[in-house]
Amino acid sequence: MWKAPGRAARNAGPIRALLAMAVLLLGAASPLAAAERLSSYESAKERFHLVKVVDGLEHPWGLAFLPDGRMLVTERPGRLRIVADGWLLPEPVAGVPEVWAEGQGGLLDVALHPDFAENGLVYLSYSSPSADGDDAATAVARGRLAGARLEDVEEIYVALPRDDGGRHFGSRLVFADGYLFVTAGERGETDRAQDLGDPAGSVIRLLDDGRVPGDNPFVGVGGARPEIYSIGHRNPQGMALEAATGRLYAIEHGPKGGDELNLIEPGVNYGWPVITYGKSYMGFKIGEGTHKKGMAQPVHYWVPSISPSGLMIYDGDPFPAWKGSFFAGALSGELLVRLEVAGGGAVVEERMLEDLEERIRDVRQGPDGLVYLLTDHPEGMLLRLEPAG
């Protein structure tokens, strides 16, 4: 393996910069999008090339693949971008709802309706501002994609109440069994994660129009928010469906240590902040320990923290030895994690791309079976893992 160029890979040379300006003046896509092989790697089970698909993304957060081969990428400041034929189109998608782009807030995840080919519906999660712009809450909107514009946009869910904190919005979106699952962080207010009357710090289950399914676990429970599916989460920034089993998993940030991978089941309490494997940032104990009756244990946890973001369970053909593996990006860890989750609680972890020195925000499997990554930076990149040899 030769060492990846790391952060320097984002910096285009003078000739490429001049070409970019010329093409933008002509209204075409940026030539910075030209695919470029950065490195070659040999992992525990597969050999692969790391390829840069596009750069020039400002804090990209979520990624979705359109049936026509284009890709949608969210940028946290509030833009939805299109990548087409290996080029980053210069103009963002119009019609995106207003976002509260403060702290960790902004435009976050993107997902397509399972029947997108028929209805064209795109779903966005974001921090939704109050009327005066002083407060925000995790929210979901949907609209119909028509060319490079969202039409008939409507906000279908808001995890009220709003507050002025800029932390822990969670915000991953997954469609499973006809339902829309949404993760919501506890906004840095730990007790909210144990309050059934508050959707912060929970996994939320909705119908595709934002209504609450009648069989949600807390429907009819006095004082409980009926959209809540599970509670006791800190800041879940990854969620994925295991196609082979139909099981739903989420990954969340701990404080100083205690990041977790959890199997999400209805009505389950995952413990935050009563139990955790982490400590406060000052090093103090949090809660009552690591175990408590009635609270679930994680499938896997990290001490020290890697700050996991994005989750994918691989089932493609280009990397047969990775089938069934869990992949998660890491922000503070600046790496890609691969997990083999076996029966009996055994988990094997492999850490990759540590020399890339990039905060990996999202990881997805494309329709081509390849692995795609987003790096979180003011000059973020869309990367792809391709088989080597």
Salt bridges, closest charged atoms under 4 A:
GLU36 OE1 - ARG16 NH1 3.67
GLU36 OE1 - LYS52 NZ 3.53
ASP55 OD2 - LYS52 NZ 3.15
GLU58 OE1 - ARG79 NH2 2.42
ASP68 OD2 - ARG70 NE 2.84
GLU75 OE1 - ARG79 NE 2.71
GLU75 OE2 - ARG81 NH1 3.36
ASP109 OD1 - ARG172 NH1 3.10
ASP109 OD1 - ARG364 NH2 2.69
ASP152 OD2 - ARG144 NE 3.91
GLU154 OE2 - ARG142 NE 2.96
ASP163 OD1 - ARG187 NH2 3.20
ASP163 OD2 - ARG192 NH1 2.58
GLU186 OE1 - HIS168 ND1 2.80
GLU189 OE1 - ARG192 NH1 3.94
ASP198 OD2 - ARG192 NE 2.58
ASP208 OD2 - HIS113 NE2 2.78
ASP209 OD2 - ARG211 NE 2.61
ASP215 OD1 - ARG205 NH1 2.90
GLU227 OE2 - ARG225 NH2 2.85
GLU242 OE1 - ARG247 NH2 3.29
GLU252 OE1 - HIS233 ND1 2.77
GLU288 OE1 - LYS292 NZ 3.22
ASP317 OD1 - LYS323 NZ 2.91
GLU334 OE2 - ARG7 NH2 2.65
GLU340 OE2 - LYS45 NZ 2.90
GLU340 OE2 - ARG338 NH1 2.87
GLU349 OE1 - HIS300 NE2 3.01
GLU349 OE2 - ARG351 NE 2.63
GLU350 OE1 - ARG338 NE 2.89
GLU358 OE2 - ARG10 NH1 2.28
ASP362 OD2 - ARG172 NH1 3.43
ASP362 OD2 - ARG364 NE 2.71
ASP376 OD1 - HIS59 ND1 2.80
ASP376 OD2 - ARG359 NH2 2.90
ASP376 OD2 - ARG361 NH2 2.93
GLU386 OE2 - ARG384 NE 2.74
